[in-house]
Amino acid sequence: MHDNQPRTSTPDTLPEVITHYLTAHRAHDTATAITAFTREATVIDDGNTYGGTEAIREWLGRSATDVLAERTAEETGQAQETVAG
């Protein structure tokens, strides 16, 4: 049974599939990141649900673009903009 309490994990305690995904996602490597998901996988992010690898692949592409735009704005001191997908 899950107690739904937040837990802190370190990279060495995470399952390999999670570290594989996180490494690929941080590198904006969607092709590798998507391999962490099954065809039946579902991702829920910001109230939106993405079912199946094609929808998740599109979400990963958009989320990587959003993060890159936010980082660029922060680094250049410009106002943060949301990139529409």
C-alpha positions in Angstrom: 0.0 0.0 0.0 1.2 3.5 -0.8 1.2 6.2 1.9 1.3 9.1 -0.6 4.0 10.8 1.4 6.7 12.7 -0.5 10.1 11.0 -0.4 13.5 12.2 -1.3 15.4 9.9 -3.7 19.0 10.1 -4.8 20.1 9.1 -8.3 21.6 5.9 -7.0 18.3 4.7 -5.5 16.2 5.3 -8.6 15.4 2.5 -11.0 17.6 2.4 -14.1 14.7 3.1 -16.4 14.1 6.4 -14.5 17.7 7.6 -14.6 17.8 6.6 -18.3 14.7 8.7 -19.0 15.9 11.7 -16.9 19.4 11.7 -18.6 17.9 11.6 -22.1 15.2 14.3 -21.2 17.8 16.7 -19.8 19.8 16.2 -23.0 16.7 16.9 -25.1 17.1 13.5 -26.6 13.4 12.6 -27.2 14.3 9.5 -29.2 16.1 8.0 -26.3 13.7 9.3 -23.6 10.6 7.8 -25.3 12.2 4.3 -24.9 11.4 4.5 -21.2 7.7 4.3 -22.0 5.5 1.4 -23.0 3.0 1.7 -25.9 0.2 1.8 -23.2 1.9 4.4 -21.0 0.1 7.5 -19.8 1.6 10.8 -18.7 -0.3 13.4 -16.8 1.3 16.9 -16.8 -0.3 20.2 -15.9 -3.8 18.7 -16.0 -3.3 17.2 -19.5 -3.2 13.5 -20.2 -1.0 12.0 -22.9 -1.7 8.4 -23.8 0.6 6.1 -25.8 4.1 6.7 -27.1 3.2 9.0 -30.0 1.3 11.5 -27.7 4.1 11.2 -25.1 6.7 11.8 -27.9 4.9 15.0 -28.9 4.6 16.1 -25.2 8.4 15.4 -24.7 9.2 17.6 -27.7 7.0 20.4 -26.5 8.2 20.2 -22.9 11.9 20.3 -24.0 11.2 23.4 -26.1 9.4 25.0 -23.1 12.3 24.3 -20.8 14.8 25.6 -23.3 12.9 28.8 -23.8 12.6 29.4 -20.1 16.3 28.8 -19.5 17.2 31.1 -22.4 15.0 33.8 -21.0 16.5 33.4 -17.5 20.1 33.4 -18.9 19.6 36.5 -21.0 17.6 38.4 -18.4 14.6 38.7 -20.7 11.0 38.3 -19.5 9.9 34.6 -19.4 7.7 33.7 -22.3 5.6 30.5 -22.6 6.2 28.7 -25.9 2.9 27.6 -27.4 3.0 24.1 -28.7 
